[in-house]
Structures are given as structure tokens and as C-alpha cells.
Amino acid sequence: MKFTEIIGETNIDFMGFRKYAFIFSGILTLIGIIAIIQILLGHGNLGIDFGGGTAVQLKFEKPVRIDTARAALIKNGVEDAELQEFPEDNKILIRLKQLVTTTEPVADRIISIFKQEIPDNTFVVDSSSEIGPTVGRKLQKDAIIAVVLSFIGIIIYIAFRFEFRFGIAAAIATFHDVIVVVGLFYLLNKEINLLVITALLTLAGYSLTDTVVVFDRIREYLRVRRRDPIEMIINNGINHVLGRTIIVSLTTLLVLIALFFFGGEVIHDFSFALLMGVLVGTYSSVFVASPLLILWKGKAGIVKK
């Protein structure tokens, strides 16, 4: 079955909306830049991977109220803990962003508190992790390096596959996608951890793949339709692969929606980041990466002869 049979032939003037798209993307990018600055200053909701701290998830035999768990911790001097309840599984996740100064490991202290305060409700430790501030700062640095290297790799690959200017346009579009998702996480006060960074790098790869498909068709039209205006050529290229773009995005979104609602709390933020990223990535391939090619005047300056 051909994609065009599902979507049908289209003749949409995408480039006619490029000014509005640039304004919209500029606002989203500005929010993302502000979010990154705030996060680097320590004002974002950094997970213990980056900020340091302790996370302990307990699975109880019987249901336990979150206010009861919080009261037990406060009674024993643990007042700044963040608690998250998963009532369907009788689980409680306890996060401490800062390590408590004590000779006893924080995780062991939390476990002993619940054994003492709720003795009639046995539990098991689902997971436990503890990261110091020094390790957290190193992980922040490594995450930034990973993202920067990915953008350099994108520019090199597209420059080799197409041309340097195509690489710059693809890198800007991918940067736009990543920074918009970071901005959304900051606005929604969602935790930013290593799993989210993994999602961002995955998003960069997805966005690049989608952009390459659009660029490949635009390059074909640039070679065979040199007399046509550049806007018309880009529009024709996008319209020709629009069916493929919509089908691929929809099938990917169906999987991510399933992961988001049924994948469990562990990958909830991961699937949310990819869900938002696919939407933004599909948008940027059409309304960010492609219009950037028009900024270089003349078809001869865009495509190699």
C-alpha cells in the first residue's frame, strides 16, 4: 500500500507559513534557553543523577497512605523528602535531593524508619540509589558533552551526505527540537535525569532521520527543476514525502502513547519526552529545517552541481 493512497496528493504552501513558524519556534526556543540557564544555575527539577541525593522505592504488603509515610519521616528528622505514591501497586517512592549527614546510609535510615513506624505493614525494597554531589556534577558535564558531540556528528554526517549548509540546517532543527522539549520539562516541573537525557539523544536521532528524508527529496527537485522558484521546489519536496512523514509519525506516536499510559512510572517521563519530541521533530522537519535552506539565496548555492 502506498503512503500517497492513504493521504492523497497534496499541494500545500508550507513555505508560505515560514515567517509565522519562525516566530513560533523563536518563542519556544527562547523558553528552552531560559530553562537551560535556570537548570544550569540549579533552579530546575534536577533528579538525583545530576543534583545528588538518595532515592528509595518501597513496595508494601498492604496499602499505605502517603501522609502516613510523610509523617513517619518527619517524626524522625527527615523533613525535605519528596514522596510519590503508586496506590495500584502499594508502592511509595522517597526522594532526598540532598544527602543527610549521618554515619548510617540514607537508604538504610529510611528503611529502618518505616520498619519502626509502620511495623504491621511489611515491605520490600524495589530499588535504591545514592549519588553524591561530585558524581552529580560529573554526570551533568558528561550529559552536556554527549549532546554537543551528537550535534557535531549530525553536521558532519549531513555535510558528507548532502552539503555543509544542509548539515547546519539539520543541526539547528535538531537543536530546536531538543531545547523545546527541555523547555517543556522545565515549565511542567518534570524531573530531568539521565533517562530524560537518553530520550533527548534518541529524539535527536529521530529528528535527524525525518529531516534527511525531506532533504533528500528537496535535493532531487533542486537538481531537476532549476528554473522553478526555490520556495516551490521545497514545497514540492515536502508534499511528496508528506504521506510518509505522517504515517511514520503516527505509528511512532501510537507506540509512545502506549508506553506513556501503560509502561509504568519508571519510563513515564522518558516516554513523555519522546512523545513531545516526535511531535516537535515532525514539525521542525517541515517548518524549521526546510525554510532555513531559503536563507541561502539561489538554488546553485544550496545544491552541489
N, C-alpha and C positions, 0 to 999 in steps of 0.2 A: 504494500500500500504506500503510495507516495504521500509525502507530507503536504504537498500542494492540493491533493484531493480532499484533505481534511480542512485546511484553512482556506483554500481558494486563492486565486490570483489577486494580488493587492497592488495598489499604486498610491501609497501614502507618501505625502511630502514630509518625511521626517526632518529633513534639514530646515524646513520652514519653521520648526519649533525650537531650533537650536539656541536662540537667544534666551528664550524662557527656560530651557533646560539648563543653560549655563548659570542663570540666576539662581534657579532652584538648587543645582548642585553646589554653587558657591556658598549658599546658606548652610547646606548640610555639611560641607567641608569645613566651614568656619566653626560650626558647633563641634565637629570632630577634633579640630586643632585645639580649641579651648579645653575640650575634655582631656586630650592627651597632656596638655600643660598641667591641668589640675591633678591628673593621675601621677605625673612625674613629681609634683610637689607633695604628694602623699595625701591628697584630699579625695581620691576616688575610693571606691569599694574594692580594695585590693584583697585578694584571697591570701591565705597563709603562705601560699607558694612564693609570693612576692613581698608581703609585709612581715612575714614571720608569725609564728603562733602555733596553736595546737587545735586539732580537730578530732573529735571522738564521736562515733556514731554507735548508739546502743539500741539493741532490739530486745524489748521487754516481752515477758510471757503474757502479761495482761495489759490492757490499755492504761496509759498514764497521762494525766493532764499536764500540759506544758507549763501552766502556772505552778503546779506542784513541783515540777523539776526545777524551775527557776527559783522558787522559794528555798528549796534544799541547797542549791548552790550559794545563794545569797547568805543563808544562815551560816555557811562555813567559809565566808570571806571571798567567794568568787562572784563579784558583782557586775563585771563587764562582759559576761559571756553572752554570745548570740545563740539562741535556740531556734531550731526549726523542727516542726512536728510532721510526722508522716503517719497519721492515725490508721490508715488502711493496713499498715504493716507493724503497728505498735513500735515505731522507731522514733528516736529523738537524736538529732544532730546537734552537738555542742561545739561551738567555735570560740576560741580565745585568740584575738588578734595579737595580743602581747603575752609573752611568756611570764608566768608568775614566778617570782623569785622564791624558790624553796629547794630544799635538798631532795625532795621527792618529785619524781617526774610528774608533770601536769596531768597527763592522761591517767596515771595511777591514782592521783589525788581525786580526780573527778569520779573514777570508778569506785573508790572507797567511800566517797560522799554518798553516792546513790545506794551502795550496799548498806550504809549506816542509816540513811534517812528513809529509804523505801525497802525495808527488809522482806516484806511479804510479796514482793514482785521481782522475781528473778529475771536476769537479763544476760545477754552475751554481747561481746564487743564485736560489732560488724566491721569496723575499721578504725584505725588510729594513726595519726601522723603528727609529727612535730618538726618544725623548721625554725632555725634561728634567724635573727635579723641579717647576719652576714650572708648566709646562704640565700635569703630572700633577695638581697641586693644583687648578688651574683646572677640569680635567675632572671631578674629584671634586665640586667645588662645582656645576658645571653639571648633573651627573647627579642630585644631590640636589634641585636646583631643578626639574628635569624631572619627577621622581617626585612632588614636592609639588604642582606645578601640575596633574598628572594627577588627583590625589585631589580637588583643588578643583573641577576640571572635572566629575568624577563626581558630586560633591554637587550642583552647580548643575544638571546635566542631569537627575538623578533628581528633584530638588526641582521642576523645571519639568514633568517628565513625570508624576510622581506627587505627591509631597508631601515636605517637608523631612525628615521623620522617615524616610521611605523612603531618601532620599539619604544620611543619616547611617548607616543600617544597611548600605547597599550599600558606602559608603566604608570602614566598619570591616571588612566582609568582604573587600574588595579589599586593604586594608592587611594583613589577616591572611594572605592568600594570598602577597603579595609578601614579607612578613617571614619566613614559614615557609620559602620557597624560599631566601632568603638564609641562614637558619639551617642548612639542609641543605648548602649550598655551603660554609659555614664548617666544619661538622662533618666533611665529606668532604675538606676542604682543597683544594677546587677553586678554580681561579683566577677572580677577579672582575675582569672587564674591560668595555669598552664594549659588546661583543657581548652579554654577560650582562645589562647594563642594558637593552639593546634587548629582550631576551627578557622581562625583568620588566615593561616597559611594554606589550609585546604581551600578556603574561599578564593585566595589569590590564584591558585591553580585553576579553579573552575572558571573564574572571570577571564583569565588569560585564554583558556580553550575557546570560550564563546567568542571572544574578541578576534581570535585568529581565524575562525570560520567566516566571520563577517569581513575581515580584512582580505581574506583570500579571494572572496567573490568580488570585492571592490577592486582589487588589483587586476583581476581578469578583465573587468569592464574598462578600467583605465587603459589597458593595452589595446583593446579592440574598438573603443569608442572615443578616440582622442578629440573628435570635433565637438562632442557634447559638453555642456557646462559641467563643472565638477560637482555641483550640487545634485544634478540629475543622475550622474554616474553613481554617486554614493547612495542616493535614494533607490536606484535600480538594484544595486548590490544588496542593500538591506532587505528590500521587498522580496528579492529572490530567495533569501535564506530565512525569511520570517517564519515560514511554516516549521522549518527545522528548529529554529530558536524557541518557538512557543511549545512545541511538543517536548523537546528536551527539558525545558524549564519546568513544565507541568509535571512530567514524570518524576523529576528530581524533587519537586515540591511535595508530591504525594508521599514519597518515602520519608522526607524530613518531617512532614506533618504527623505521620505515624510515629516516628521516633520522639517527636516533641510531646505527644499526648500519652503514648504508651511505653516509651523507652525507659521510664524510671527517673528518679530525681538525680541520679549520678550524671546522666548525659543531657539533662534538661537544658541547661544553658548552652551546651555545645550544639545541640540541635537547633536552639533558638538563633544562635549566631549564624549557623549555616542557612537557616530558613530566611533570615533577613538578608544574608549575603547573596543568595541566589536571586532574590527579587531585585536587589540593588545592582548586582552584576549584570543581569539581563538588561536592565535599564541603561547602565553605563555603556554597554557594548554598542547600543544604538544612539544614545543621546550625549555621550561624553567622548568615547574613543573615536567614533566616526567623524563627528563635527570638527575634532581637533585637526584632522587632515586638511580641512579647508583653510586653516590658519596659514598653511604654506601655500602661497599663491602659485597657481599654474599646475597642470597635470604633469608636466615634464619634471617638475621639482618634487613630485611625490612618488612616481613610479620609475623604476630603472628601465632604461631603453635596452 
